[in-house]
């Protein structure tokens, strides 16, 4: 059975859409084996430098020029590189992205827990206080490949137009004034709360509605 790490590395040479999708999230620290970590570091540097997919030959040359690589590690990297080159089986892109996202999330949480334990034991590589633990865990839990963080005024113009012109079935009130301020009543399948507060010593009342989808 193939490891997800090897499948990820293989497709970093083959799928440009995949590479551009996952590269901002995949970190070398998520790869535990030294060989896989080394290969990914070289692939990442190549893509960031030349803005295109690497070739196996180019990574071979980069490994050969790397000064901090022991001879046995170099041989191991070449063996794995040859295996990746020989594996030409196509991987479904949607499955690949989903599994890579899951892999990054699990590894990020695992590393965050280990780092938190080291901080508690006073063995952290960098000086961090216990107060940093919640943020470390929060950052790990927030990893997601979905770049959408809200509504884009230009790109989501069609959806906004449909929302503005959507005709909703409403449940009318028995009071005409309520129907006027709610434009015909309450939309179906919504939760509404009517709030009333005195705005003047006289008997005038302000009615405010809040709608929750």
N, C-alpha and C positions, 0 to 999 in steps of 0.2 A: 504494500500500500504506500502510495506516495505521500510524503509530508507536505502540508500546506505551504511550508517555507520554500520547498523546492518548486512547487507550482507557481508561487509568487515570483521567484527569481527567474523562472523560465519565461514567464509572460512579460517580464520587464524588457526582454529583447524583442518581443513579438507584437505587443498591442500598445500602440501609442495612446489611444484613448484611455486605456487602463492606467498607463504610467502617469499621465497628467492628472488623473482622478485621485490616485492613491499616494503619489509622491509627497504631498504636503503632510501626510498623516503617518506614513510608515517610517519608523525610526530604527536605526541599526541596533539600538539597545533591546528591541523586541526579538531579535534573532539571537538565540543562545549559543549556537555553534560558531566557533571562531571562523571557520571557512565561509559560512553563509553570511556572517557579519562583514567579513572582508570583501566578499564579492559585491554585496549590496552597497557598501561605502564607495567602491569604485564605479559602480553603475550610477549611483546618485550623483557623484561628482561629474561624470561624463554628461549626463542629461542636463544638469544645471549649467555646465560650461558651454555645451554645443547646441543645446535646445533641440535635440533629436534623439532617437533611439540609438543605443550603443550596438556595436557588433561584437561578436565573441572574440574576434581577432584584436579589436581595440582594447578590450578589457584584459586580454592576455598580455598585451604590451604594457598596459598600465600596471599590472601586477608585477611584471618583470622589472619595472623601474621603481618599484616601491622599496624603500631602503629598510623599513622596519618589519620586514616579513622574513621569518626564518625559512630555511630551505625546505623543510618538511611541510610547513604550512603552504608554501608556494606550490609544491607538488600536489597537495591535497586540493588546493584551489583549482589547479589545472584539470584535475580529474573530475571535479564537480562541474567545471565549465564545459568539459567535453560531454558529460552526460546531459547537460542542459541543451547543448547544441544538437545532440542526436535526438532529443525528444521534440518531435514536431506535431504532437497530438494537439488538436485545437480544443481550447477550453471555452465554454460558454461565458460570454462577458458578464452577463447579469449575475450569474452564480459566482463568478470569480470576484467581482466587486463586493458582493454580499459576504462571502467567506473571508475576504481580506479585511473588511470592516470589523467583522466579528473577531478575527485574530488580533487586530490592533487594540480593540476594546479589552479583550481578555488579558493581553500582555501588559497594557497600560495599568489596569487595576492590580495585576500581580506585582508589577514593579513598584506601584505606589504603596501597596501594603508592606512590601519588604523595606522600602525606604522609610516608612513610618516606624516600623519596628526598630530600624537602625537609629533613628532619631531618639526614640524612647530609651534605647540602650546606650546612647551617647557614642555610637560608632559610625555616624554619618560621615561621608567623604567630605562634605562641606558643612560648615557650622550653621545649623538650622535649629530653631527652637520648636518646642512642642506645639506652639500656636500655628506653625506652618502646616501641620498635618491635615486639618480640614480642607485647606486650599489644594494640597497635593492630591487628596482623594477626590475632591470636586473636579479638578482638571482631568483626572483619569476617567471619571464617570461621564464627562461631557463630550468625549470623543465621538464624532459622527461624521460620515462622509457627505451629509446633506449640507450644502453651502447656503441654503435659504434660511435667512434669519428674520424675514419679514416680507412686507409687500414692496415690490419694485414698481415705482410709478410708471415707468415706460414699458418694461417688459410685461407687466401684468395689466396692461390697459384693457385688454379684451375681457378678462375676468372681472375687472372693476365695472366695465360697461354693463355686463350681464347682471351683476349684483344690483346696480342702480336701477335697472329696468325690469328686474324680476317681479313678477306679480305673485303676491302671497295671499293665500286664503286667510281671512281674518274672522275672528269671533266677535261680533258686535256687542256693545254694552246696551243696557236698557236706558242709559243716560246719554242724551244727545251731546252734551258737552264733552264727555269722555270719548265719544266716537270722533268728535272733531279734533281733539288734541292727539289722538292715537291714529288718525287717518283711517278710520273705519273699524277700529277694534284691535284686538290682540292677535298677532300671528299664531297660527297653529303650531303645536309642538315646541312652545317656548315657555319659560318660567318668568313670570312678571310679579313685581312687587309695587304696590301703590303706597306712596308716602305722603303724608299730609302734615303740614306745619303752619302755625300761625305766623303771618308776616306783618300783621297790623293789629292793634288792639280791637279793631272792629271785627266783624264776622267773616271777612274775606279770607279765603283759603287757597293756598297754592298746591296743586296736585302735580306730582312728579312720578314718572314711570321709568323703571329700569328693566331692560329686557336681557335675559340670559339664554343663549342658544343651548 
